[in-house]
Amino acid sequence: MSGQDANSKDMLSRIHEQRVKDQNNDSTQTGAFPMVKAKKRISLDAKVTRTRLYSSILVTILCALLGFGYVIQINNTTSTYETMSEIGRAHV
């Protein structure tokens, strides 16, 4: 039994020594792994607001262009038909 007690004490002391070495190694700064800075997280609300703003501006521009085209068409209908009829008359 004394052989087993000596082996178990030896094993326990080796485990204890290894734990102490591991703790010392864990606290050592090697510089092998540089610290990575955390990315700034943009809140979801900011993205949603920005997207809504862009889409509102786009819809406003498209509506303005549509209105502009409609006004131009209404104001130029007679001249458009006149030029079309002149072209038709020239070929006849």
C-alpha positions as CSV (number, residue, x, y, z in Angstrom):
1,M,0.0,0.0,0.0
2,S,2.8,2.3,0.6
3,G,3.7,2.1,-3.1
4,Q,0.2,3.2,-4.1
5,D,0.2,6.0,-1.6
6,A,3.5,7.3,-2.9
7,N,2.3,7.1,-6.5
8,S,-1.0,8.8,-5.6
9,K,0.9,11.6,-3.7
10,D,3.3,11.9,-6.6
11,M,0.4,12.0,-9.1
12,L,-1.5,14.6,-7.0
13,S,1.7,16.8,-6.7
14,R,2.3,16.5,-10.4
15,I,-1.4,17.6,-11.1
16,H,-1.0,20.4,-8.7
17,E,2.2,21.6,-10.2
18,Q,0.7,21.4,-13.7
19,R,-2.3,23.5,-12.6
20,V,0.0,26.1,-11.2
21,K,2.1,26.2,-14.4
22,D,-1.1,26.4,-16.5
23,Q,-2.4,29.3,-14.4
24,N,0.9,31.1,-14.8
25,N,1.0,30.5,-18.5
26,D,-2.6,31.7,-18.9
27,S,-1.7,35.0,-17.3
28,T,1.4,35.6,-19.5
29,Q,0.9,38.1,-22.3
30,T,2.6,36.7,-25.4
31,G,1.3,39.1,-27.9
32,A,0.7,36.2,-30.3
33,F,-3.0,37.0,-30.5
34,P,-3.7,40.7,-31.0
35,M,-6.8,42.1,-29.5
36,V,-9.6,42.5,-31.9
37,K,-11.8,45.5,-31.5
38,A,-15.5,44.9,-31.4
39,K,-17.4,46.4,-34.4
40,K,-19.8,49.2,-33.7
41,R,-23.3,47.8,-34.1
42,I,-25.6,50.1,-36.0
43,S,-29.0,50.0,-34.5
44,L,-31.8,48.5,-36.7
45,D,-33.8,51.7,-36.3
46,A,-31.2,53.8,-38.0
47,K,-31.1,51.5,-41.1
48,V,-34.9,51.5,-41.3
49,T,-35.1,55.2,-41.0
50,R,-32.5,55.7,-43.7
51,T,-34.2,53.3,-46.0
52,R,-37.6,55.0,-45.5
53,L,-36.0,58.4,-46.2
54,Y,-34.4,57.2,-49.4
55,S,-37.5,55.5,-50.7
56,S,-39.6,58.5,-49.9
57,I,-37.3,60.8,-51.8
58,L,-37.3,58.3,-54.8
59,V,-41.1,58.2,-54.8
60,T,-41.3,62.0,-54.6
61,I,-38.9,62.4,-57.6
62,L,-40.8,59.8,-59.7
63,C,-44.1,61.5,-58.9
64,A,-42.7,64.9,-59.9
65,L,-41.4,63.5,-63.2
66,L,-44.8,61.8,-63.9
67,G,-46.6,65.1,-63.2
68,F,-44.1,67.0,-65.3
69,G,-44.6,64.6,-68.2
70,Y,-48.4,64.8,-67.9
71,V,-48.4,68.7,-67.9
72,I,-46.1,68.7,-71.0
73,Q,-48.4,66.3,-72.8
74,I,-51.5,68.3,-71.9
75,N,-50.0,71.6,-73.1
76,N,-48.5,70.2,-76.3
77,T,-51.4,68.0,-77.6
78,T,-52.5,70.4,-80.3
79,S,-48.9,71.1,-81.6
80,T,-48.2,67.4,-81.5
81,Y,-51.2,66.6,-83.7
82,E,-50.4,69.5,-86.0
83,T,-46.9,68.2,-86.6
84,M,-48.3,64.7,-87.2
85,S,-50.8,65.9,-89.7
86,E,-48.2,68.0,-91.5
87,I,-46.0,65.0,-91.9
88,G,-49.0,63.0,-93.2
89,R,-49.8,65.8,-95.7
90,A,-46.3,66.0,-97.0
91,H,-46.3,62.3,-97.9
92,V,-49.7,62.5,-99.6
